[in-house]
């Protein structure tokens, strides 16, 4: 069973003896292992919070210019900026 530990160097993955056996436990352990690999891989994309107001999601920043978790959040931010620009000039 994979687990995530933090120290001064940052996050790192460790393994523990399985607590239970079965197909559900095995599938959950594989999902956890993949998620921990994403979080602890120094060469992988960096997790970042979404820049949209009110959004609490995190995403994997695969490009430096990416600021939002989805197109929907990006559209909301751009629409709010457009509304603020046109509202202030009227």
mmCIF file as gemmi writes it, N, C-alpha and C atoms, coordinates in Angstrom:
data_model
loop_
_atom_site.group_PDB
_atom_site.id
_atom_site.type_symbol
_atom_site.label_atom_id
_atom_site.label_alt_id
_atom_site.label_comp_id
_atom_site.label_asym_id
_atom_site.label_entity_id
_atom_site.label_seq_id
_atom_site.pdbx_PDB_ins_code
_atom_site.Cartn_x
_atom_site.Cartn_y
_atom_site.Cartn_z
_atom_site.occupancy
_atom_site.B_iso_or_equiv
_atom_site.pdbx_formal_charge
_atom_site.auth_seq_id
_atom_site.auth_asym_id
_atom_site.pdbx_PDB_model_num
ATOM 1 N N . UNK Axp A 1 ? 0.856 -1.167 0 1 0 ? 1 A 1
ATOM 2 C CA . UNK Axp A 1 ? 0 0 0 1 0 ? 1 A 1
ATOM 3 C C . UNK Axp A 1 ? 0.902 1.229 0 1 0 ? 1 A 1
ATOM 4 N N . UNK Axp A 2 ? 0.735 2.112 -0.971 1 0 ? 2 A 1
ATOM 5 C CA . UNK Axp A 2 ? 1.566 3.314 -1.008 1 0 ? 2 A 1
ATOM 6 C C . UNK Axp A 2 ? 1.096 4.345 0.01 1 0 ? 2 A 1
ATOM 7 N N . UNK Axp A 3 ? 2.039 5.14 0.497 1 0 ? 3 A 1
ATOM 8 C CA . UNK Axp A 3 ? 1.691 6.244 1.383 1 0 ? 3 A 1
ATOM 9 C C . UNK Axp A 3 ? 2.593 7.427 1.068 1 0 ? 3 A 1
ATOM 10 N N . UNK Axp A 4 ? 2.137 8.608 1.43 1 0 ? 4 A 1
ATOM 11 C CA . UNK Axp A 4 ? 2.866 9.845 1.161 1 0 ? 4 A 1
ATOM 12 C C . UNK Axp A 4 ? 3.369 10.403 2.481 1 0 ? 4 A 1
ATOM 13 N N . UNK Axp A 5 ? 4.665 10.685 2.554 1 0 ? 5 A 1
ATOM 14 C CA . UNK Axp A 5 ? 5.245 11.301 3.742 1 0 ? 5 A 1
ATOM 15 C C . UNK Axp A 5 ? 5.933 12.591 3.332 1 0 ? 5 A 1
ATOM 16 N N . UNK Axp A 6 ? 5.94 13.562 4.236 1 0 ? 6 A 1
ATOM 17 C CA . UNK Axp A 6 ? 6.562 14.858 3.986 1 0 ? 6 A 1
ATOM 18 C C . UNK Axp A 6 ? 7.712 15.046 4.964 1 0 ? 6 A 1
ATOM 19 N N . UNK Axp A 7 ? 8.799 15.616 4.481 1 0 ? 7 A 1
ATOM 20 C CA . UNK Axp A 7 ? 9.905 16.018 5.338 1 0 ? 7 A 1
ATOM 21 C C . UNK Axp A 7 ? 10.493 17.311 4.771 1 0 ? 7 A 1
ATOM 22 N N . UNK Axp A 8 ? 11.675 17.684 5.233 1 0 ? 8 A 1
ATOM 23 C CA . UNK Axp A 8 ? 12.282 18.944 4.775 1 0 ? 8 A 1
ATOM 24 C C . UNK Axp A 8 ? 12.537 18.948 3.27 1 0 ? 8 A 1
ATOM 25 N N . UNK Axp A 9 ? 12.781 17.78 2.689 1 0 ? 9 A 1
ATOM 26 C CA . UNK Axp A 9 ? 13.057 17.676 1.256 1 0 ? 9 A 1
ATOM 27 C C . UNK Axp A 9 ? 11.784 17.732 0.418 1 0 ? 9 A 1
ATOM 28 N N . UNK Axp A 10 ? 10.618 17.604 1.051 1 0 ? 10 A 1
ATOM 29 C CA . UNK Axp A 10 ? 9.359 17.631 0.327 1 0 ? 10 A 1
ATOM 30 C C . UNK Axp A 10 ? 8.648 16.297 0.395 1 0 ? 10 A 1
ATOM 31 N N . UNK Axp A 11 ? 7.686 16.066 -0.503 1 0 ? 11 A 1
ATOM 32 C CA . UNK Axp A 11 ? 6.916 14.82 -0.451 1 0 ? 11 A 1
ATOM 33 C C . UNK Axp A 11 ? 7.723 13.653 -1.009 1 0 ? 11 A 1
ATOM 34 N N . UNK Axp A 12 ? 7.493 12.486 -0.423 1 0 ? 12 A 1
ATOM 35 C CA . UNK Axp A 12 ? 8.087 11.278 -0.987 1 0 ? 12 A 1
ATOM 36 C C . UNK Axp A 12 ? 7.153 10.11 -0.726 1 0 ? 12 A 1
ATOM 37 N N . UNK Axp A 13 ? 7.261 9.136 -1.598 1 0 ? 13 A 1
ATOM 38 C CA . UNK Axp A 13 ? 6.38 7.981 -1.547 1 0 ? 13 A 1
ATOM 39 C C . UNK Axp A 13 ? 7.071 6.856 -0.785 1 0 ? 13 A 1
ATOM 40 N N . UNK Axp A 14 ? 6.317 6.142 0.034 1 0 ? 14 A 1
ATOM 41 C CA . UNK Axp A 14 ? 6.829 4.966 0.726 1 0 ? 14 A 1
ATOM 42 C C . UNK Axp A 14 ? 5.789 3.859 0.614 1 0 ? 14 A 1
ATOM 43 N N . UNK Axp A 15 ? 6.21 2.647 0.895 1 0 ? 15 A 1
ATOM 44 C CA . UNK Axp A 15 ? 5.315 1.488 0.803 1 0 ? 15 A 1
ATOM 45 C C . UNK Axp A 15 ? 5.109 0.896 2.194 1 0 ? 15 A 1
ATOM 46 N N . UNK Axp A 16 ? 3.914 0.414 2.449 1 0 ? 16 A 1
ATOM 47 C CA . UNK Axp A 16 ? 3.598 -0.257 3.708 1 0 ? 16 A 1
ATOM 48 C C . UNK Axp A 16 ? 2.979 -1.611 3.401 1 0 ? 16 A 1
ATOM 49 N N . UNK Axp A 17 ? 3.008 -2.501 4.364 1 0 ? 17 A 1
ATOM 50 C CA . UNK Axp A 17 ? 2.387 -3.81 4.189 1 0 ? 17 A 1
ATOM 51 C C . UNK Axp A 17 ? 0.878 -3.631 4.035 1 0 ? 17 A 1
ATOM 52 N N . UNK Axp A 18 ? 0.239 -4.391 3.146 1 0 ? 18 A 1
ATOM 53 C CA . UNK Axp A 18 ? -1.211 -4.228 2.943 1 0 ? 18 A 1
ATOM 54 C C . UNK Axp A 18 ? -2.009 -4.628 4.182 1 0 ? 18 A 1
ATOM 55 N N . UNK Axp A 19 ? -3.04 -3.846 4.454 1 0 ? 19 A 1
ATOM 56 C CA . UNK Axp A 19 ? -3.89 -4.115 5.61 1 0 ? 19 A 1
ATOM 57 C C . UNK Axp A 19 ? -4.985 -5.124 5.27 1 0 ? 19 A 1
ATOM 58 N N . UNK Axp A 20 ? -5.454 -5.112 4.033 1 0 ? 20 A 1
ATOM 59 C CA . UNK Axp A 20 ? -6.521 -6.025 3.624 1 0 ? 20 A 1
ATOM 60 C C . UNK Axp A 20 ? -6.264 -6.481 2.197 1 0 ? 20 A 1
ATOM 61 N N . UNK Axp A 21 ? -6.751 -7.651 1.881 1 0 ? 21 A 1
ATOM 62 C CA . UNK Axp A 21 ? -6.608 -8.177 0.529 1 0 ? 21 A 1
ATOM 63 C C . UNK Axp A 21 ? -7.971 -8.197 -0.143 1 0 ? 21 A 1
ATOM 64 N N . UNK Axp A 22 ? -7.964 -8.194 -1.438 1 0 ? 22 A 1
ATOM 65 C CA . UNK Axp A 22 ? -9.209 -8.243 -2.193 1 0 ? 22 A 1
ATOM 66 C C . UNK Axp A 22 ? -9.105 -7.35 -3.414 1 0 ? 22 A 1
ATOM 67 N N . UNK Axp A 23 ? -10.032 -7.513 -4.355 1 0 ? 23 A 1
ATOM 68 C CA . UNK Axp A 23 ? -9.947 -6.734 -5.6 1 0 ? 23 A 1
ATOM 69 C C . UNK Axp A 23 ? -10.13 -5.231 -5.383 1 0 ? 23 A 1
ATOM 70 N N . UNK Axp A 24 ? -11.007 -4.843 -4.476 1 0 ? 24 A 1
ATOM 71 C CA . UNK Axp A 24 ? -11.212 -3.414 -4.234 1 0 ? 24 A 1
ATOM 72 C C . UNK Axp A 24 ? -9.966 -2.782 -3.614 1 0 ? 24 A 1
ATOM 73 N N . UNK Axp A 25 ? -9.377 -3.466 -2.647 1 0 ? 25 A 1
ATOM 74 C CA . UNK Axp A 25 ? -8.161 -2.963 -2.002 1 0 ? 25 A 1
ATOM 75 C C . UNK Axp A 25 ? -7.012 -2.875 -3.002 1 0 ? 25 A 1
ATOM 76 N N . UNK Axp A 26 ? -6.904 -3.851 -3.884 1 0 ? 26 A 1
ATOM 77 C CA . UNK Axp A 26 ? -5.839 -3.842 -4.891 1 0 ? 26 A 1
ATOM 78 C C . UNK Axp A 26 ? -6.038 -2.693 -5.878 1 0 ? 26 A 1
ATOM 79 N N . UNK Axp A 27 ? -7.272 -2.478 -6.327 1 0 ? 27 A 1
ATOM 80 C CA . UNK Axp A 27 ? -7.548 -1.379 -7.269 1 0 ? 27 A 1
ATOM 81 C C . UNK Axp A 27 ? -7.303 -0.033 -6.61 1 0 ? 27 A 1
ATOM 82 N N . UNK Axp A 28 ? -7.71 0.123 -5.361 1 0 ? 28 A 1
ATOM 83 C CA . UNK Axp A 28 ? -7.484 1.371 -4.636 1 0 ? 28 A 1
ATOM 84 C C . UNK Axp A 28 ? -5.999 1.632 -4.441 1 0 ? 28 A 1
ATOM 85 N N . UNK Axp A 29 ? -5.24 0.58 -4.148 1 0 ? 29 A 1
ATOM 86 C CA . UNK Axp A 29 ? -3.791 0.73 -3.98 1 0 ? 29 A 1
ATOM 87 C C . UNK Axp A 29 ? -3.13 1.153 -5.287 1 0 ? 29 A 1
ATOM 88 N N . UNK Axp A 30 ? -3.583 0.624 -6.407 1 0 ? 30 A 1
ATOM 89 C CA . UNK Axp A 30 ? -3.012 1.027 -7.708 1 0 ? 30 A 1
ATOM 90 C C . UNK Axp A 30 ? -3.332 2.488 -8.015 1 0 ? 30 A 1
ATOM 91 N N . UNK Axp A 31 ? -4.557 2.912 -7.742 1 0 ? 31 A 1
ATOM 92 C CA . UNK Axp A 31 ? -4.914 4.321 -7.948 1 0 ? 31 A 1
ATOM 93 C C . UNK Axp A 31 ? -4.089 5.232 -7.047 1 0 ? 31 A 1
ATOM 94 N N . UNK Axp A 32 ? -3.922 4.831 -5.797 1 0 ? 32 A 1
ATOM 95 C CA . UNK Axp A 32 ? -3.127 5.632 -4.865 1 0 ? 32 A 1
ATOM 96 C C . UNK Axp A 32 ? -1.673 5.705 -5.314 1 0 ? 32 A 1
ATOM 97 N N . UNK Axp A 33 ? -1.127 4.601 -5.794 1 0 ? 33 A 1
ATOM 98 C CA . UNK Axp A 33 ? 0.255 4.582 -6.263 1 0 ? 33 A 1
ATOM 99 C C . UNK Axp A 33 ? 0.435 5.545 -7.44 1 0 ? 33 A 1
ATOM 100 N N . UNK Axp A 34 ? -0.501 5.528 -8.386 1 0 ? 34 A 1
ATOM 101 C CA . UNK Axp A 34 ? -0.412 6.436 -9.54 1 0 ? 34 A 1
ATOM 102 C C . UNK Axp A 34 ? -0.535 7.898 -9.11 1 0 ? 34 A 1
ATOM 103 N N . UNK Axp A 35 ? -1.457 8.18 -8.185 1 0 ? 35 A 1
ATOM 104 C CA . UNK Axp A 35 ? -1.619 9.554 -7.709 1 0 ? 35 A 1
ATOM 105 C C . UNK Axp A 35 ? -0.367 10.038 -6.989 1 0 ? 35 A 1
ATOM 106 N N . UNK Axp A 36 ? 0.226 9.185 -6.192 1 0 ? 36 A 1
ATOM 107 C CA . UNK Axp A 36 ? 1.452 9.566 -5.485 1 0 ? 36 A 1
ATOM 108 C C . UNK Axp A 36 ? 2.616 9.756 -6.446 1 0 ? 36 A 1
ATOM 109 N N . UNK Axp A 37 ? 2.651 8.971 -7.497 1 0 ? 37 A 1
ATOM 110 C CA . UNK Axp A 37 ? 3.701 9.151 -8.512 1 0 ? 37 A 1
ATOM 111 C C . UNK Axp A 37 ? 3.586 10.525 -9.16 1 0 ? 37 A 1
ATOM 112 N N . UNK Axp A 38 ? 2.367 10.964 -9.413 1 0 ? 38 A 1
ATOM 113 C CA . UNK Axp A 38 ? 2.149 12.29 -10.002 1 0 ? 38 A 1
ATOM 114 C C . UNK Axp A 38 ? 2.626 13.377 -9.043 1 0 ? 38 A 1
ATOM 115 N N . UNK Axp A 39 ? 2.329 13.227 -7.764 1 0 ? 39 A 1
ATOM 116 C CA . UNK Axp A 39 ? 2.675 14.258 -6.785 1 0 ? 39 A 1
ATOM 117 C C . UNK Axp A 39 ? 4.157 14.29 -6.432 1 0 ? 39 A 1
ATOM 118 N N . UNK Axp A 40 ? 4.83 13.146 -6.506 1 0 ? 40 A 1
ATOM 119 C CA . UNK Axp A 40 ? 6.21 13.096 -6.04 1 0 ? 40 A 1
ATOM 120 C C . UNK Axp A 40 ? 7.244 13.051 -7.151 1 0 ? 40 A 1
ATOM 121 N N . UNK Axp A 41 ? 6.852 12.96 -8.402 1 0 ? 41 A 1
ATOM 122 C CA . UNK Axp A 41 ? 7.812 12.898 -9.506 1 0 ? 41 A 1
ATOM 123 C C . UNK Axp A 41 ? 8.42 14.276 -9.734 1 0 ? 41 A 1
ATOM 124 N N . UNK Axp A 42 ? 9.736 14.448 -9.502 1 0 ? 42 A 1
ATOM 125 C CA . UNK Axp A 42 ? 10.337 15.773 -9.675 1 0 ? 42 A 1
ATOM 126 C C . UNK Axp A 42 ? 10.374 16.236 -11.126 1 0 ? 42 A 1
ATOM 127 N N . UNK Axp A 43 ? 10.332 15.313 -12.075 1 0 ? 43 A 1
ATOM 128 C CA . UNK Axp A 43 ? 10.37 15.691 -13.487 1 0 ? 43 A 1
ATOM 129 C C . UNK Axp A 43 ? 8.977 15.866 -14.075 1 0 ? 43 A 1
ATOM 130 N N . UNK Axp A 44 ? 7.943 15.549 -13.31 1 0 ? 44 A 1
ATOM 131 C CA . UNK Axp A 44 ? 6.574 15.619 -13.812 1 0 ? 44 A 1
ATOM 132 C C . UNK Axp A 44 ? 6.002 17.014 -13.726 1 0 ? 44 A 1
ATOM 133 N N . UNK Axp A 45 ? 4.781 17.177 -14.24 1 0 ? 45 A 1
ATOM 134 C CA . UNK Axp A 45 ? 4.131 18.488 -14.172 1 0 ? 45 A 1
ATOM 135 C C . UNK Axp A 45 ? 3.822 18.871 -12.731 1 0 ? 45 A 1
ATOM 136 N N . UNK Axp A 46 ? 3.836 20.161 -12.476 1 0 ? 46 A 1
ATOM 137 C CA . UNK Axp A 46 ? 3.654 20.682 -11.125 1 0 ? 46 A 1
ATOM 138 C C . UNK Axp A 46 ? 2.174 20.917 -10.825 1 0 ? 46 A 1
ATOM 139 N N . UNK Axp A 47 ? 1.653 20.389 -9.706 1 0 ? 47 A 1
ATOM 140 C CA . UNK Axp A 47 ? 0.27 20.698 -9.34 1 0 ? 47 A 1
ATOM 141 C C . UNK Axp A 47 ? 0.143 22.181 -8.975 1 0 ? 47 A 1
ATOM 142 N N . UNK Axp A 48 ? -0.947 22.814 -9.422 1 0 ? 48 A 1
ATOM 143 C CA . UNK Axp A 48 ? -1.161 24.234 -9.16 1 0 ? 48 A 1
ATOM 144 C C . UNK Axp A 48 ? -2.641 24.484 -8.884 1 0 ? 48 A 1
ATOM 145 N N . UNK Axp A 49 ? -2.952 25.473 -8.05 1 0 ? 49 A 1
ATOM 146 C CA . UNK Axp A 49 ? -4.363 25.799 -7.809 1 0 ? 49 A 1
ATOM 147 C C . UNK Axp A 49 ? -4.952 26.559 -8.993 1 0 ? 49 A 1
ATOM 148 N N . UNK Axp A 50 ? -6.231 26.385 -9.214 1 0 ? 50 A 1
ATOM 149 C CA . UNK Axp A 50 ? -6.919 27.109 -10.289 1 0 ? 50 A 1
ATOM 150 C C . UNK Axp A 50 ? -6.949 28.596 -9.943 1 0 ? 50 A 1
ATOM 151 N N . UNK Axp A 51 ? -6.74 29.446 -10.947 1 0 ? 51 A 1
ATOM 152 C CA . UNK Axp A 51 ? -6.706 30.882 -10.739 1 0 ? 51 A 1
ATOM 153 C C . UNK Axp A 51 ? -8.06 31.561 -10.8 1 0 ? 51 A 1
ATOM 154 N N . UNK Axp A 52 ? -9.128 30.798 -11.043 1 0 ? 52 A 1
ATOM 155 C CA . UNK Axp A 52 ? -10.461 31.385 -11.123 1 0 ? 52 A 1
ATOM 156 C C . UNK Axp A 52 ? -11.003 31.664 -9.726 1 0 ? 52 A 1
ATOM 157 N N . UNK Axp A 53 ? -11.696 32.794 -9.577 1 0 ? 53 A 1
ATOM 158 C CA . UNK Axp A 53 ? -12.274 33.185 -8.292 1 0 ? 53 A 1
ATOM 159 C C . UNK Axp A 53 ? -13.318 32.162 -7.866 1 0 ? 53 A 1
ATOM 160 N N . UNK Axp A 54 ? -13.172 31.638 -6.669 1 0 ? 54 A 1
ATOM 161 C CA . UNK Axp A 54 ? -14.148 30.699 -6.131 1 0 ? 54 A 1
ATOM 162 C C . UNK Axp A 54 ? -13.899 29.247 -6.473 1 0 ? 54 A 1
ATOM 163 N N . UNK Axp A 55 ? -12.945 28.947 -7.332 1 0 ? 55 A 1
ATOM 164 C CA . UNK Axp A 55 ? -12.662 27.548 -7.691 1 0 ? 55 A 1
ATOM 165 C C . UNK Axp A 55 ? -11.645 26.991 -6.703 1 0 ? 55 A 1
ATOM 166 N N . UNK Axp A 56 ? -11.898 25.795 -6.21 1 0 ? 56 A 1
ATOM 167 C CA . UNK Axp A 56 ? -11.018 25.172 -5.223 1 0 ? 56 A 1
ATOM 168 C C . UNK Axp A 56 ? -10.239 23.996 -5.813 1 0 ? 56 A 1
ATOM 169 N N . UNK Axp A 57 ? -10.324 23.809 -7.114 1 0 ? 57 A 1
ATOM 170 C CA . UNK Axp A 57 ? -9.657 22.671 -7.751 1 0 ? 57 A 1
ATOM 171 C C . UNK Axp A 57 ? -8.18 22.939 -7.98 1 0 ? 57 A 1
ATOM 172 N N . UNK Axp A 58 ? -7.433 21.849 -8.077 1 0 ? 58 A 1
ATOM 173 C CA . UNK Axp A 58 ? -6.022 21.882 -8.446 1 0 ? 58 A 1
ATOM 174 C C . UNK Axp A 58 ? -5.897 21.153 -9.774 1 0 ? 58 A 1
ATOM 175 N N . UNK Axp A 59 ? -4.881 21.478 -10.551 1 0 ? 59 A 1
ATOM 176 C CA . UNK Axp A 59 ? -4.655 20.817 -11.825 1 0 ? 59 A 1
ATOM 177 C C . UNK Axp A 59 ? -3.159 20.637 -12.034 1 0 ? 59 A 1
ATOM 178 N N . UNK Axp A 60 ? -2.789 19.806 -13.002 1 0 ? 60 A 1
ATOM 179 C CA . UNK Axp A 60 ? -1.383 19.611 -13.329 1 0 ? 60 A 1
ATOM 180 C C . UNK Axp A 60 ? -0.99 20.632 -14.382 1 0 ? 60 A 1
ATOM 181 N N . UNK Axp A 61 ? -0.095 21.516 -14.024 1 0 ? 61 A 1
ATOM 182 C CA . UNK Axp A 61 ? 0.328 22.575 -14.939 1 0 ? 61 A 1
ATOM 183 C C . UNK Axp A 61 ? 1.299 21.985 -15.953 1 0 ? 61 A 1
ATOM 184 N N . UNK Axp A 62 ? 0.788 21.715 -17.157 1 0 ? 62 A 1
ATOM 185 C CA . UNK Axp A 62 ? 1.607 21.145 -18.22 1 0 ? 62 A 1
ATOM 186 C C . UNK Axp A 62 ? 2.203 22.224 -19.108 1 0 ? 62 A 1
ATOM 187 N N . UNK Axp A 63 ? 1.751 23.448 -18.959 1 0 ? 63 A 1
ATOM 188 C CA . UNK Axp A 63 ? 2.273 24.583 -19.716 1 0 ? 63 A 1
ATOM 189 C C . UNK Axp A 63 ? 2.336 25.783 -18.779 1 0 ? 63 A 1
ATOM 190 N N . UNK Axp A 64 ? 3.382 26.565 -18.896 1 0 ? 64 A 1
ATOM 191 C CA . UNK Axp A 64 ? 3.592 27.691 -17.976 1 0 ? 64 A 1
ATOM 192 C C . UNK Axp A 64 ? 2.466 28.726 -18.043 1 0 ? 64 A 1
ATOM 193 N N . UNK Axp A 65 ? 1.818 28.862 -19.198 1 0 ? 65 A 1
ATOM 194 C CA . UNK Axp A 65 ? 0.769 29.872 -19.343 1 0 ? 65 A 1
ATOM 195 C C . UNK Axp A 65 ? -0.585 29.394 -18.822 1 0 ? 65 A 1
ATOM 196 N N . UNK Axp A 66 ? -0.712 28.136 -18.535 1 0 ? 66 A 1
ATOM 197 C CA . UNK Axp A 66 ? -2.013 27.617 -18.069 1 0 ? 66 A 1
ATOM 198 C C . UNK Axp A 66 ? -2.274 28.1 -16.653 1 0 ? 66 A 1
ATOM 199 N N . UNK Axp A 67 ? -3.462 28.682 -16.44 1 0 ? 67 A 1
ATOM 200 C CA . UNK Axp A 67 ? -3.818 29.249 -15.14 1 0 ? 67 A 1
ATOM 201 C C . UNK Axp A 67 ? -5.077 28.638 -14.538 1 0 ? 67 A 1
ATOM 202 N N . UNK Axp A 68 ? -5.872 27.942 -15.346 1 0 ? 68 A 1
ATOM 203 C CA . UNK Axp A 68 ? -7.171 27.468 -14.879 1 0 ? 68 A 1
ATOM 204 C C . UNK Axp A 68 ? -7.276 25.962 -15.032 1 0 ? 68 A 1
ATOM 205 N N . UNK Axp A 69 ? -8.139 25.359 -14.218 1 0 ? 69 A 1
ATOM 206 C CA . UNK Axp A 69 ? -8.293 23.906 -14.224 1 0 ? 69 A 1
ATOM 207 C C . UNK Axp A 69 ? -9.065 23.415 -15.444 1 0 ? 69 A 1
ATOM 208 N N . UNK Axp A 70 ? -9.914 24.266 -16.018 1 0 ? 70 A 1
ATOM 209 C CA . UNK Axp A 70 ? -10.735 23.85 -17.149 1 0 ? 70 A 1
ATOM 210 C C . UNK Axp A 70 ? -11.057 25.049 -18.036 1 0 ? 70 A 1
ATOM 211 N N . UNK Axp A 71 ? -11.595 24.754 -19.208 1 0 ? 71 A 1
ATOM 212 C CA . UNK Axp A 71 ? -12.045 25.831 -20.101 1 0 ? 71 A 1
ATOM 213 C C . UNK Axp A 71 ? -13.189 26.618 -19.465 1 0 ? 71 A 1
ATOM 214 N N . UNK Axp A 72 ? -14.005 25.941 -18.7 1 0 ? 72 A 1
ATOM 215 C CA . UNK Axp A 72 ? -15.141 26.607 -18.048 1 0 ? 72 A 1
ATOM 216 C C . UNK Axp A 72 ? -14.654 27.707 -17.093 1 0 ? 72 A 1
ATOM 217 N N . UNK Axp A 73 ? -13.638 27.4 -16.28 1 0 ? 73 A 1
ATOM 218 C CA . UNK Axp A 73 ? -13.096 28.422 -15.369 1 0 ? 73 A 1
ATOM 219 C C . UNK Axp A 73 ? -12.449 29.554 -16.157 1 0 ? 73 A 1
ATOM 220 N N . UNK Axp A 74 ? -11.702 29.221 -17.189 1 0 ? 74 A 1
ATOM 221 C CA . UNK Axp A 74 ? -11.078 30.246 -18.014 1 0 ? 74 A 1
ATOM 222 C C . UNK Axp A 74 ? -12.11 31.153 -18.669 1 0 ? 74 A 1
ATOM 223 N N . UNK Axp A 75 ? -13.204 30.566 -19.166 1 0 ? 75 A 1
ATOM 224 C CA . UNK Axp A 75 ? -14.27 31.361 -19.772 1 0 ? 75 A 1
ATOM 225 C C . UNK Axp A 75 ? -14.924 32.292 -18.753 1 0 ? 75 A 1
ATOM 226 N N . UNK Axp A 76 ? -15.128 31.798 -17.521 1 0 ? 76 A 1
ATOM 227 C CA . UNK Axp A 76 ? -15.714 32.645 -16.48 1 0 ? 76 A 1
ATOM 228 C C . UNK Axp A 76 ? -14.813 33.83 -16.158 1 0 ? 76 A 1
ATOM 229 N N . UNK Axp A 77 ? -13.508 33.607 -16.074 1 0 ? 77 A 1
ATOM 230 C CA . UNK Axp A 77 ? -12.568 34.692 -15.773 1 0 ? 77 A 1
ATOM 231 C C . UNK Axp A 77 ? -12.552 35.707 -16.905 1 0 ? 77 A 1
ATOM 232 N N . UNK Axp A 78 ? -12.496 35.232 -18.14 1 0 ? 78 A 1
ATOM 233 C CA . UNK Axp A 78 ? -12.481 36.155 -19.284 1 0 ? 78 A 1
ATOM 234 C C . UNK Axp A 78 ? -13.786 36.928 -19.398 1 0 ? 78 A 1
ATOM 235 N N . UNK Axp A 79 ? -14.922 36.281 -19.128 1 0 ? 79 A 1
ATOM 236 C CA . UNK Axp A 79 ? -16.212 36.977 -19.175 1 0 ? 79 A 1
ATOM 237 C C . UNK Axp A 79 ? -16.293 38.03 -18.065 1 0 ? 79 A 1
ATOM 238 N N . UNK Axp A 80 ? -15.787 37.723 -16.875 1 0 ? 80 A 1
ATOM 239 C CA . UNK Axp A 80 ? -15.794 38.695 -15.78 1 0 ? 80 A 1
ATOM 240 C C . UNK Axp A 80 ? -14.912 39.893 -16.109 1 0 ? 80 A 1
ATOM 241 N N . UNK Axp A 81 ? -13.752 39.656 -16.714 1 0 ? 81 A 1
ATOM 242 C CA . UNK Axp A 81 ? -12.873 40.761 -17.117 1 0 ? 81 A 1
ATOM 243 C C . UNK Axp A 81 ? -13.547 41.633 -18.164 1 0 ? 81 A 1
ATOM 244 N N . UNK Axp A 82 ? -14.196 41.004 -19.145 1 0 ? 82 A 1
ATOM 245 C CA . UNK Axp A 82 ? -14.901 41.748 -20.2 1 0 ? 82 A 1
ATOM 246 C C . UNK Axp A 82 ? -16.03 42.578 -19.591 1 0 ? 82 A 1
ATOM 247 N N . UNK Axp A 83 ? -16.803 41.977 -18.695 1 0 ? 83 A 1
ATOM 248 C CA . UNK Axp A 83 ? -17.91 42.682 -18.06 1 0 ? 83 A 1
ATOM 249 C C . UNK Axp A 83 ? -17.389 43.863 -17.243 1 0 ? 83 A 1
ATOM 250 N N . UNK Axp A 84 ? -16.292 43.667 -16.494 1 0 ? 84 A 1
ATOM 251 C CA . UNK Axp A 84 ? -15.728 44.743 -15.678 1 0 ? 84 A 1
ATOM 252 C C . UNK Axp A 84 ? -15.22 45.891 -16.54 1 0 ? 84 A 1
ATOM 253 N N . UNK Axp A 85 ? -14.589 45.573 -17.675 1 0 ? 85 A 1
ATOM 254 C CA . UNK Axp A 85 ? -14.096 46.614 -18.584 1 0 ? 85 A 1
ATOM 255 C C . UNK Axp A 85 ? -15.233 47.438 -19.149 1 0 ? 85 A 1
ATOM 256 N N . UNK Axp A 86 ? -16.26 46.764 -19.635 1 0 ? 86 A 1
ATOM 257 C CA . UNK Axp A 86 ? -17.373 47.462 -20.271 1 0 ? 86 A 1
ATOM 258 C C . UNK Axp A 86 ? -18.304 48.108 -19.267 1 0 ? 86 A 1
ATOM 259 N N . UNK Axp A 87 ? -18.367 47.588 -18.075 1 0 ? 87 A 1
ATOM 260 C CA . UNK Axp A 87 ? -19.205 48.165 -17.035 1 0 ? 87 A 1
ATOM 261 C C . UNK Axp A 87 ? -18.589 49.468 -16.505 1 0 ? 87 A 1
ATOM 262 N N . UNK Axp A 88 ? -17.254 49.508 -16.408 1 0 ? 88 A 1
ATOM 263 C CA . UNK Axp A 88 ? -16.59 50.706 -15.889 1 0 ? 88 A 1
ATOM 264 C C . UNK Axp A 88 ? -16.585 51.852 -16.882 1 0 ? 88 A 1
ATOM 265 N N . UNK Axp A 89 ? -16.646 51.549 -18.192 1 0 ? 89 A 1
ATOM 266 C CA . UNK Axp A 89 ? -16.652 52.629 -19.203 1 0 ? 89 A 1
ATOM 267 C C . UNK Axp A 89 ? -18.039 53.209 -19.413 1 0 ? 89 A 1
ATOM 268 N N . UNK Axp A 90 ? -19.066 52.462 -19.021 1 0 ? 90 A 1
ATOM 269 C CA . UNK Axp A 90 ? -20.455 52.963 -19.243 1 0 ? 90 A 1
ATOM 270 C C . UNK Axp A 90 ? -20.914 53.887 -18.164 1 0 ? 90 A 1
